């Protein structure tokens, strides 16, 4: 089979597009013929070695796929040949990745694709939507009636977080660039603010007089002084971006509010949490409540270029999707 893989950690140029043996599914695995693969920032971290995780070389890159069941292992009962499926947790902790014509997926990390769902649109959504669900619901413990602040509300995860927070019955405050304020409102934000506004801090304080219950910064900039200053008693700041960020921590604002700062990465999510997130993803896909703002398809052979574009900022606002069937 054709695949995009690495034989050592390194830059985007270390990605090879070539031939590897087609995987043989184990008893609890499903062989998936891959139709579409999303390209995520975390893929570049794993490829470069910045995110330490066991990597069996040669290592197929990528984590998210949509495809069709080609064969099932002896112990698999919930999937059959021809089923449309998706997965969003490959390429980590020793698991081979998704960027190939075929992938062997553990059955407990595979989900049915909703009927009539578009493969490209869906694969572009699964990582941001699942990440947002885990950040807000599993770690942030957001409930109806609370206030959620989504910093970067027009980004991939930010868009999903805004929709999910509103769906959970929370009051949503979103920050974005001035050009994206109306988009944040359309997604369901009750209050929007320009993150470049020099009056941002006072404006957010005025908008949240009772405080923020869950603060989610999808940009990775982490102004903890502002975030903690906005928190309600027992509020939660969820950290899920900014691999190299080193923000200052105003300790007093944490303990005087009984606040919590929680970090999480979707790569560490339990099977149960991923399955719960998958239910939310499928619901959003079925209802067409959340849509990727802009998707660009590339052939699998351009995987290295896709990684370069992410790392150099040339994919801002775009979800890159690799297609193994496109030459």
C-alpha positions in Angstrom: 0.0 0.0 0.0 1.0 3.6 -0.4 1.6 5.6 2.8 3.1 8.7 4.2 5.6 7.7 6.9 8.8 8.6 8.7 11.9 6.4 9.6 13.2 8.9 12.2 12.0 12.0 14.0 12.7 15.2 12.0 11.3 18.1 9.9 8.5 17.8 7.4 11.1 16.8 4.8 11.6 13.5 6.7 8.2 12.3 5.6 8.4 9.7 2.9 5.6 8.9 0.5 6.2 5.3 -0.5 5.1 1.7 -0.2 4.7 -0.2 3.0 3.1 -3.7 3.7 -0.7 -3.6 4.0 -1.4 -4.2 7.7 -3.1 -7.4 8.8 -5.8 -6.8 11.4 -5.4 -8.6 14.7 -8.3 -10.3 16.4 -9.6 -7.0 17.9 -8.8 -4.8 15.0 -10.5 -3.6 11.8 -8.8 -3.1 8.5 -10.0 0.2 7.1 -9.6 1.4 3.5 -8.9 5.0 4.0 -10.8 7.7 2.2 -9.7 10.9 4.0 -7.1 11.9 6.6 -7.1 15.1 8.5 -3.8 17.0 9.2 -3.5 18.3 12.8 -0.8 20.3 14.6 -0.3 17.4 17.0 0.7 15.3 13.9 3.7 17.7 13.4 4.6 17.4 17.1 4.7 13.6 17.0 6.6 13.6 13.7 9.3 16.0 15.0 9.6 14.4 18.4 8.4 17.5 20.3 5.5 15.3 21.7 7.2 12.3 23.3 5.3 9.1 22.6 6.4 5.6 21.5 6.9 5.6 17.7 7.5 2.3 15.9 9.5 3.0 12.7 8.7 3.0 9.9 5.9 5.1 11.4 2.8 6.1 9.4 1.8 9.7 10.4 -1.6 11.1 11.1 -4.4 10.4 13.6 -7.8 11.0 12.1 -9.4 9.0 9.3 -12.7 8.3 7.6 -13.0 5.2 5.4 -14.7 1.8 4.7 -14.2 -1.5 6.5 -12.2 -3.8 4.3 -11.8 -6.7 6.8 -12.4 -7.5 10.5 -10.5 -9.5 13.1 -11.8 -12.7 14.5 -13.2 -11.1 17.7 -14.9 -8.1 16.0 -18.7 -8.2 16.1 -19.8 -4.5 15.8 -18.4 -3.8 12.3 -18.7 -5.6 9.0 -17.1 -5.3 5.6 -18.5 -2.2 3.8 -19.3 -0.2 6.9 -18.4 3.5 6.7 -16.3 4.4 9.8 -14.0 6.9 11.4 -11.3 7.1 14.0 -9.5 10.0 15.7 -6.9 8.4 18.0 -4.3 6.7 15.8 -0.6 7.6 15.5 0.1 7.8 19.3 1.3 5.5 22.1 2.8 3.0 19.7 -0.2 2.9 17.3 0.5 3.3 13.6 -1.1 6.4 12.0 -3.8 7.0 9.5 -2.1 8.5 6.4 -2.1 5.4 4.2 -4.3 3.6 1.9 -5.2 1.1 4.7 -5.0 1.3 8.5 -5.6 -1.4 11.1 -7.7 0.3 13.8 -8.4 -1.1 17.3 -12.1 -1.8 17.4 -12.5 0.2 20.6 -11.2 3.3 18.7 -13.4 3.0 15.7 -16.9 4.5 15.2 -19.7 4.3 12.6 -20.0 7.2 10.3 -23.4 8.7 10.3 -25.5 7.9 7.2 -24.9 10.2 4.2 -22.1 12.0 6.1 -19.5 13.4 3.7 -16.0 11.8 4.5 -14.0 15.0 3.9 -16.3 17.3 5.9 -16.5 14.7 8.7 -12.7 14.0 9.0 -12.1 17.8 9.2 -14.4 18.0 12.2 -13.7 15.0 14.4 -10.5 16.2 16.0 -11.6 19.8 16.9 -15.1 18.6 18.0 -13.9 15.8 20.2 -11.2 18.0 21.6 -13.8 20.7 22.5 -16.1 18.2 24.1 -13.3 16.7 26.3 -12.1 20.2 27.2 -15.5 21.6 28.2 -17.4 18.6 29.5 -14.9 16.0 30.7 -12.3 18.3 32.2 -14.1 21.6 32.5 -17.2 20.0 33.9 -19.3 22.7 32.2 -23.0 22.5 33.0 -26.1 24.5 32.0 -26.3 27.9 33.5 -22.6 28.4 33.8 -20.5 30.9 31.7 -17.8 29.6 29.3 -15.2 31.9 27.8 -13.7 30.6 24.6 -10.5 32.4 23.6 -10.0 31.9 19.9 -13.7 31.3 19.2 -13.3 31.3 15.4 -10.5 28.7 15.2 -11.1 25.0 14.6 -11.4 24.0 18.2 -12.9 27.3 19.2 -15.8 27.0 16.8 -16.6 23.6 18.1 -16.3 24.7 21.7 -18.6 27.6 21.1 -21.3 25.4 19.6 -20.9 22.7 22.3 -20.9 25.2 25.1 -24.1 26.8 23.8 -25.6 23.3 23.3 -24.8 22.5 26.9 -26.9 25.4 28.1 -24.0 27.7 29.0 -23.7 31.4 28.4 -20.8 31.7 25.9 -18.3 34.6 25.6 -16.0 34.3 22.7 -12.9 36.3 21.6 -11.6 36.5 18.1 -10.2 38.9 15.6 -12.5 41.7 14.6 -13.3 40.1 11.2 -14.5 36.9 12.9 -16.8 38.5 15.6 -20.0 37.9 13.5 -19.0 34.3 12.8 -18.7 33.7 16.6 -22.1 35.2 17.1 -23.5 33.0 14.3 -22.0 29.9 16.1 -23.9 30.8 19.3 -21.7 33.2 21.3 -23.8 35.5 23.5 -21.0 38.0 23.9 -18.0 38.5 21.5 -14.9 40.6 21.9 -11.9 41.5 19.7 -8.8 40.0 21.3 -6.8 42.9 19.9 -8.9 45.5 21.7 -6.8 47.4 24.2 -9.9 47.4 26.4 -10.3 43.6 26.3 -9.8 42.9 30.0 -12.3 45.5 31.2 -14.7 44.6 28.5 -14.6 40.9 29.5 -15.0 41.8 33.2 -18.1 43.9 32.3 -19.5 41.0 30.2 -19.1 38.5 33.0 -20.0 40.2 36.3 -20.6 36.9 38.0 -17.3 35.5 36.7 -16.3 32.8 34.2 -16.9 29.2 35.2 -14.8 27.6 32.4 -12.0 29.4 30.6 -10.7 27.7 27.4 -7.8 29.2 25.5 -7.6 27.5 22.2 -4.9 29.8 20.9 -2.2 28.6 23.3 -1.2 32.2 24.3 -2.5 31.7 27.9 -2.8 35.1 29.6 -3.3 33.5 33.0 -3.4 36.9 34.7 -6.5 37.8 32.7 -8.0 34.3 32.8 -7.7 33.8 36.5 -8.9 37.4 37.2 -12.1 36.6 35.3 -12.9 33.4 37.1 -15.9 32.8 39.3 -15.4 31.0 42.6 -14.4 27.4 41.8 -13.9 28.3 38.2 -11.7 26.2 35.9 -9.0 27.1 33.4 -8.5 24.3 30.9 -5.1 24.2 29.2 -5.0 22.3 25.9 -2.7 24.2 23.6 0.6 26.0 23.6 3.2 23.3 23.8 6.1 25.7 24.4 4.1 28.4 26.4 5.6 29.6 29.7 3.0 32.0 31.1 3.3 33.6 34.5 1.0 32.2 37.2 -0.6 34.6 39.7 -0.9 32.1 42.5 -3.1 34.2 44.7 -5.8 34.4 42.2 -5.9 30.6 42.2 -6.2 29.7 45.8 -8.4 32.7 46.8 -11.0 31.6 44.3 -10.7 27.9 44.9 -9.9 27.8 41.3 -8.5 24.9 39.3 -6.1 24.8 36.4 -6.4 21.6 34.4 -4.3 20.4 31.5 -5.3 17.8 29.0 -4.4 16.3 25.6 -6.8 14.3 23.6 -4.1 11.8 23.0 -4.4 10.8 26.7 -8.1 10.4 26.7 -9.6 7.1 27.9 -11.5 4.8 25.6 -14.7 5.7 27.5 -14.1 9.4 27.1 -13.3 9.1 23.4 -16.5 7.1 22.9 -18.5 9.7 24.7 -16.9 12.4 22.5 -17.6 10.3 19.4 -21.4 10.3 20.3 -21.2 14.1 20.4 -19.3 14.3 17.1 -21.8 12.1 15.3 -24.7 14.1 16.7 -23.1 17.3 15.4 -22.4 15.7 12.0 -25.9 14.4 11.7 -27.5 17.7 12.6 -25.0 19.7 10.6 -24.8 21.9 13.6 -21.0 22.4 13.1 -19.2 22.7 9.8 -15.6 23.3 9.0 -15.1 26.8 7.9 -12.8 26.0 5.0 -11.4 22.6 3.9 -8.7 22.0 1.4 -8.0 18.6 -0.1 -4.5 17.4 -1.0 -3.3 14.0 -2.4 -1.6 11.8 0.2 1.7 12.3 -1.7 1.7 15.9 -0.5 1.7 15.0 3.2 5.1 16.7 3.7 3.8 19.9 2.1 0.8 19.8 4.4 3.0 19.6 7.5 5.2 22.5 6.2 2.1 24.6 5.7 0.9 24.0 9.2 4.3 24.7 10.7 4.9 27.9 8.7 1.4 29.4 9.3 0.3 28.9 5.7 -2.8 26.9 6.7 -4.4 29.5 9.0 -8.1 29.0 9.1 -7.9 26.0 6.8 -8.4 22.3 7.6 -6.1 20.3 5.4 -7.3 16.8 4.4 -5.2 14.2 2.6 -6.9 11.8 0.1 -5.1 8.5 -0.6 -7.2 7.9 -3.7 -6.2 11.2 -5.3 -3.0 11.0 -7.3 
